[in-house]
Every structure is written in structure tokens, then in C-alpha cells.
């Protein structure tokens, strides 16, 4: 799933705000266009995607602040998720908790 986040985020960064490739009219590419093209229906996906990737750069492998063992463990967990589980929501929650702990220790 992280690979999907990276691909979607790269597309958003690369294409949003550019002119759409239509000869007959001028439109700017929007985040919603990319989400539709990727068949992503969750309206929170772009925000969650950016937040996960930002926090992962801080606390994941080669994290700028630290490599948190729970983050690494969750990233390496290849077991199939339980029915109706939301592993990316859990992962984002964990990253936010780690960030709060880090910022709390420094404050």
C-alpha cells in the first residue's frame, strides 16, 4: 500500500496545476482528477497519503528524527489484514502517536 501512496503522491506533485492535455479547452489538472483516474474514492486519501509519507520520512527506515521500531515492524508485516481492518488508518495513527511522543519529549 505504501507503494500506492508514493505513486499517487508523485502524480499529484507532478501534475496538479498543470494544463490538462485537451486541445479544445483549457483546464488545470486537479487532485480529484488524479483520484478519479486511479479509481480512489476515499476523499481523505490525498491528505492521508501526504501525511503518511511525511511522517514516514521522519520515523521510518532512515528516518530523519529516528527509526521507530513499531513503525518498522508495521511496515514489514506481510500478514493479510483481518476482515474489515484498516491497516493504513492504523499505520497513520501510529505515525501520529510517534510524532506526538517525539514532540512532547522535546517540549
C-alpha positions as CSV (number, residue, x, y, z in Angstrom):
1,X,0.0,0.0,0.0
2,X,2.9,2.4,0.7
3,X,3.9,2.0,-3.0
4,X,0.4,3.1,-4.0
5,X,0.8,6.1,-1.7
6,X,4.1,7.0,-3.3
7,X,2.8,6.7,-6.8
8,X,-0.3,8.7,-6.1
9,X,1.6,11.4,-4.3
10,X,4.2,11.6,-7.1
11,X,1.4,12.0,-9.6
12,X,-0.3,14.7,-7.5
13,X,3.0,16.6,-7.2
14,X,3.9,16.3,-10.8
15,X,0.5,17.0,-12.5
16,X,-1.7,19.1,-10.2
17,X,-1.9,22.7,-11.5
18,X,-0.7,21.8,-15.0
19,X,-2.7,22.3,-18.1
20,X,-4.8,19.2,-19.0
21,X,-3.9,17.8,-22.4
22,X,-7.1,18.9,-24.2
23,X,-6.8,20.9,-27.4
24,X,-10.4,22.2,-27.4
25,X,-10.4,23.8,-24.0
26,X,-8.0,24.9,-21.2
27,X,-8.4,23.1,-17.8
28,X,-6.0,22.7,-15.0
29,X,-5.4,19.2,-13.6
30,X,-6.8,18.9,-10.0
31,X,-6.2,16.3,-7.3
32,X,-9.7,15.0,-7.8
33,X,-8.9,14.2,-11.5
34,X,-5.9,12.1,-10.4
35,X,-8.0,10.3,-7.7
36,X,-10.7,9.5,-10.3
37,X,-8.1,8.2,-12.8
38,X,-6.7,5.9,-10.1
39,X,-10.2,4.8,-9.0
40,X,-9.7,6.1,-5.5
41,X,-13.0,7.0,-3.9
42,X,-11.8,8.0,-0.4
43,X,-11.9,11.8,-0.2
44,X,-9.3,11.8,2.6
45,X,-6.8,9.8,0.6
46,X,-4.7,12.7,-0.7
47,X,-4.4,14.2,2.8
48,X,-3.7,10.9,4.5
49,X,-1.2,10.0,1.7
50,X,0.8,13.1,2.2
51,X,0.8,12.8,6.0
52,X,1.9,9.2,6.0
53,X,4.7,9.9,3.6
54,X,5.8,13.0,5.5
55,X,5.8,11.1,8.9
56,X,7.5,8.1,7.4
57,X,10.4,10.2,6.3
58,X,10.8,11.2,9.9
59,X,10.2,7.9,11.7
60,X,10.6,5.1,9.2
61,X,13.7,3.4,7.8
62,X,16.4,6.0,7.6
63,X,14.1,8.4,9.5
64,X,15.4,12.0,9.8
65,X,14.4,12.1,13.5
66,X,14.6,8.4,14.5
67,X,13.8,4.9,13.3
68,X,10.9,3.9,15.4
69,X,10.8,0.1,15.9
70,X,7.0,-0.1,15.9
71,X,6.8,1.8,12.6
72,X,9.5,-0.5,11.1
73,X,7.6,-3.6,12.4
74,X,4.3,-2.5,10.9
75,X,6.0,-1.7,7.6
76,X,7.5,-5.2,7.5
77,X,4.3,-7.0,8.5
78,X,3.2,-9.1,5.4
79,X,0.4,-10.9,7.1
80,X,-3.0,-10.3,5.5
81,X,-5.2,-7.8,7.4
82,X,-8.2,-9.1,9.3
83,X,-11.6,-8.7,7.7
84,X,-12.7,-5.0,7.7
85,X,-9.4,-3.9,9.1
86,X,-8.0,-0.6,8.0
87,X,-4.2,-1.1,8.2
88,X,-3.3,2.3,6.6
89,X,-5.5,4.1,9.1
90,X,-3.8,2.2,11.9
91,X,-0.4,3.0,10.4
92,X,-1.2,6.7,10.2
93,X,-2.5,6.7,13.8
94,X,0.8,5.0,14.9
95,X,2.9,7.6,13.0
96,X,0.9,10.5,14.6
97,X,1.4,9.0,18.0
98,X,5.1,8.6,17.5
99,X,5.3,12.2,16.3
100,X,3.4,13.4,19.3
101,X,5.7,11.5,21.6
102,X,8.8,12.9,19.9
103,X,7.5,16.5,20.0
104,X,6.4,16.0,23.7
105,X,9.8,14.9,24.7
106,X,11.4,17.9,23.1
107,X,8.9,20.4,24.5
